[in-house]
Structure formats: structure tokens, C-alpha cells
Amino acid sequence: MKILVTGSSGFVGQNLVSFLKNSSDYEVIEINLRNGVPLDFPSAHVVIHLAGKAHDLKKTSEEKEYYDVNFELTKEVFGRFLKDPFSQIFIFMSSVKASKDVVVGDLTEETKCEPMTPYGKSKLFAEQFIIDNIGGDKKYFILRPCMIHGPNNKGNLNALYKLVIKKLPWPLGAFENKRSFCSIDNLLFVIDELIKSRNIPSGIYNVADDEALSTNEVINIISRVLGVKTKLLKISPKIISFMARIGDRIKMPMNSENLQKLTQSYVVSNRKVKNSIGKPLPYSSEKGMIKTIQSFKIN
């Protein structure tokens, strides 16, 4: 089976291509879209569209950049897929941010979409275009992963890892939040099952590990992997919030926005994709987190 992958140079792309090439069932075609969609777009049974503009946490990107890459580029790739009689499955890598930036309760595929950022809005535009224009006997899968992590991809875990390895106390121990993560191994497992199965219906699927973890739990996991004791300081949330407001005024790292990111809950339900696949995910939240942290330690 021929599988075409865009965005193969990114973290997910590199892991996906390596994963697919380990199977004799797949012939992988990598395509670079930095200069746009080529005229000689290859034919493939499955098109996995990973290429996109990632969420800019520093907020330096223009809104048009997200629109051009995440929406317009996806339209072009999807258009080539529709025109190819050989193509059967289109997999689009979206994000939970296409649904909501702040979650109360569990985020499901039925949750009303109200993205607040250009990143989330551009992903939602692309999702809707795919849904509105799919035709014939072709299938589509729109994947909304939460925070993806894996070996050598430190991402947002980097700050916590550095805090623990320096044996610094964690000052936000009084906050009890729950946040969903997505191990790269679980994401690759889901993609593989969607490709192989003939019974899973087209649609939007959240992808997340089974258990949400608190920031305190993540710090404890890092501490165990490193063999380092980290003290969780349970300072009153009122005092921390007051200090964050001071940080807003004098431009300190600990400000209200960063405090919210570190302490808010964001729980993503994976029930739909698990029920559709009919199999358990290979990695628990803790097992996947341990594998990621161990890769930091090696490097």
C-alpha cells in the first residue's frame, strides 16, 4: 500500500515515516510542501497530511500565516487527493485547539467548537472544508491530538525537567489540575489502525492517552526517572495569583497567563477513537511519560 506523507521533517512526521517503513505492508512517499504543492503530486492509497504551521507560543506570527498554511495548503493537498482515483483515505492532523482553548469537564468530539486563536481557527476551517467536500467512496479521518510528546521531543515538558534536574522546589504544589497528554507511540498506533481497518467510519477523532495527569504527578514521574527528590511547595493559590498579577505589571516569567497554562485543567476524551478501533492503546499515560523523560536523561 502506498502512503504519502506531508510534513515528514517534523517530530510527528519523522516518527511516523520511521514507523511505517518498518512494515513491509507500506511503501512510503515523502513530499515537501515548503514551495507549495508540486504539479507532479504522487498518487497514493493513503494521504497523511501533517504539514502545517504550529501554534506559536511567542505570538509573533501573523494570522494570515496560519490561514495560508493550515487552511489554503490543506485545501490544495485535499484537492489532489480527491482527483486521484487511486486514493482512498485522507488523514488530516488537526488539533484539540480547533475545538476549545479552555475546557470545562471532558473535551469530546461533540463539544461545540469555539477556538480563540488563529491557529485553532485555521485548523477548524480546514476540517470543515474536508467534511464539506469529501465525495464518492473516499474516507477521511480528522485527528485532534492533545499535547504530543515522545523521545527527544521535550516541548512543554522541558521547563519541568530542568526544574527537577536542578533540584529546585515546585512552588505550585497547592494547585490540583488534570491535563491530557498524547504519547507519540499511541498516536502512531491510532494512525496505523485507521489505515488498516475497513470498518472505522470517517469523522473527527480526539487522540489522547487514557489517563489525565496533574502537573504534580508529572513532576513526581520526572523525579523518579532521574532519581532526584523534588519538594512540592503548597503555597496558597491566592498568594501565587497575587504574585502573578505583579508579574503582569513588571513583565516577569511568572504572570497570569503562564500561571493559567501551568495550573489549568484540559482533559480530552479518547472514548470515540478507542471504541472505533476496538483495541486498547499500547501505552498508559505514565508509561509513555517515563519513556519520554528517559530520552531526556540519555541526551
N, C-alpha and C positions, 0 to 999 in steps of 0.2 A: 504494500500500500504506500503510495506517495503522499508525503506530508510536507506542506510548505509552511515555513515558519518565518514571520517577520519579527524584527526586534531581537534577533538571536544574540546580539552582543551584550544585552542587559543581563542582570542577575538571573531573572526567571528564564530568559532565553538560553543562556549558557547551560543552565541545569537541565532545561527541557530537551535541548538538542542532544546533550550527552546521554540523557535517559532514553530517548527514542532510538539513538544509534546503537544502544546496547541490545536492541531487539532485532532479530532477523526478519520480523514481520514488516518493518518500516524502512522506507527509503526517504531520507530527509533532504529537503531542498531549503537552503537558507537564502534569504533575499534581503538586500539592503535598500531601505527607502529614504536614505538621507537626501537624495537628489530627486525624490518623488517616485511614483510608481513607474517602473520601466515599461516600455511598449511591448517587449517580449516577455510578458508576465508568464511564468511557468504554469503548466497545468498540473493539478494535483487532486487526489481524492479528498484530502482534508486541508483546509487553510486555517492556520492558527495565527491570529493577528495580535501580536504582543506590542508592536511598535507604538509608541505614544509619548506624550510629554508628561513626565512625572510631576507629582504635587511639589511645588516649590515652597518649602517651609520658610524661606527667607523673604518671600513675597516680592521678588524683583522682576518676575515675568509679567508680560502684558497679557491681557485677557485674550487678545486675538491669537497669540501663540498657541494657547490651549485649543481654541476653536479650529485653527488651521490644521493642527497635528492630530488631535484626538477625534475631531468630527470630520473635517473635509478629507483627510488622508484615509480614514476608515471607510468613508463613502466610496472612494476610488477603489480601494482593495476589495471591498464587498461587491462593487460593480463588476470587477473582473471575475470574481467567484461566480456571480450569477450568470455571466455569459459563457462560462466554461461548462459544457455538457458533461464533462468528466468529473467535476467537483460535486461532492456530496454533503460535506459537513463544514460549517464555518464556526470557528470558536473565537470569540472576542473577549479579550482580557479587559474587563471594566474594573470597577472598584466599589466597595461599600459606600464610598463618598458620593457615588451617583445617587444614593438613596438619602442619607442624612449625615450631617456633621455632628449632631448631638443626639444621643439615643436615650430614651426612657423605656426601660424594660428590654426585651429582646428584639433585635432587628431581624425581621423576616422579609421574604421577597414580596409580601403583601403590604408592607409598611409604605405609607404614602411618601413618594419621593419629593424631598424639599432640599436639594443641595444648595449650599450657600456660597461655595467658592467657584471660580471659573473652571477649575479642574473638575469638580464634581458635575457641574452643569454641562461641560463639553462631553464628558463620558455619557451622561444621560441622553444628550442629543444623538450621539452615535448609537446607543442602544435602541432608541425609538426608531431611528432610520432603518436599522436591521429588521426590527419586528414588523415595520410597515411595508417593507419591500421584499421580504422572503417570498419565494414562489415555487411552484412545482413540487417535486418530491425532495427538495433540498431541506436540510436541517440546520438549525443554528443553536449554539449554546453561548449564552452571555454569562461569564463568570464574574462574580463580585467577591474577590478575596478581601479579607481584612489585612492587618499588618503582617506581611510575609517576612519570614526570617529563615536562615539556614547557615550552614558552614561558610565562614569567611564574609558573610554579609552582616555587618554589625548594625547598621541602621540606627534606629532609636534606642537600641539596647546598649549602644556604645557608651553613653553617658553613665548608665547604671554600672556597667562593667568597670569603667575607670574609677568610679566611686568606691566600689568594693575592693578592687585590687590595691587602691591607695589606703585602704583600711579607714576610710572616712565614715562617720556616722550618717545614717539616713534620717534627715530631720522631719520627714513627712509620715512617720510611722503611725500617727493617730488617724490618718485617712484610710478608710476601707473602701477601695474601689474594686471593680471587676472589669477586665479587658480581655477581649478575644484576640488570639494570635493565630497565624496560619503557618505551619511548618511547610517548607518547600517540598518535603517528601510527600506530605498529604496532598498538596496541590498537584504534583505530578501524578500521583495515584488517581486523582479525580479525572484529570485530563485523559489519561490512558483508558480509564473505564468508559468515558464518554465516546472515545474513538472506537473502542471495540464493541460496545453494546449496540444492538439494533432496536432495543425496546425503550430506551430513555427518550421521552418527548422533548422537543425543542422548548427553550424557555430560559428564564433567568435563574441562576443558582448562586446563592451565597456559598463561599468556601471558607471554613474556619475549623480550627481544632475543636474537639468535643468540649473541653473544659475552659472556661474563662479563668484568668489568673489575676490576682491583685498585684500591685507593684511591690508590696511587701513580700509576696510569695516569689516573685521573680528575683528579688534581691537575695532571698534565702537560697534559691536554687543556684545562683551565681556563687554565693558564699560556699556552698557545699562543694561545687565543682572545683573551686580554687583552693579549698581548704583554709579559708580565711573567715574569721568571725567579724560580723558586721553588726553594730549596735543600731537598733531601730529606736530613734528618739520619738517619744509620743508627746510632742509639743502641742498645745491647744490649737485646734484649727483656726480659732478666732485670732490668735496671735500671729499665726502664719499668714492668714489673709490680710491682716493689717500690714505686715512686713511686705507683702506682695504689692499692696497699694502704694507703699512708699517706693518700691521698685519701679512702679509705673512712672512715677514723677522724676526719679533720678536715673532712669534708664539702666536698671540693674538686671542681671540674668533672671533673678527670681522676681517675676512680675505676675500680674493676674493671669495673663494669657498662658504663660508657661506653667503656672500652678494648676490651672484647669487641665492642661494636657497631661500633667503628671498624676492628677488625682481623680479625674472624671472616669466614669464607667462607660464602656462601649462594648456591649455583649451582642454577638452575632449568632443567630441560629443557623445550624447546618443540617437541620432535620430534612429539608426537602431534598438536598443532593444525596444524603445518606440513604433515605428511603428509595430514591430513584435508582441508585446504584445497587442497593440491596446487600452491601458489604460494609464491615466496619473500616474505619480509617486505620492505616498501619501504625501511626504514631500518636500516642497520647500527648497532651499539651506539655507535660513535664518532660517526657522522653525527648520530644522534638527540641525543647528549650535547652536541655542538657547537651544534646548533640551540637547545637549552635555555639553554646558557651565553650564547650571543649575545643572547638575550632579556633576560638579567640586565643585560648591558652596555648595552643600549639604554635600559633603565629606570634 
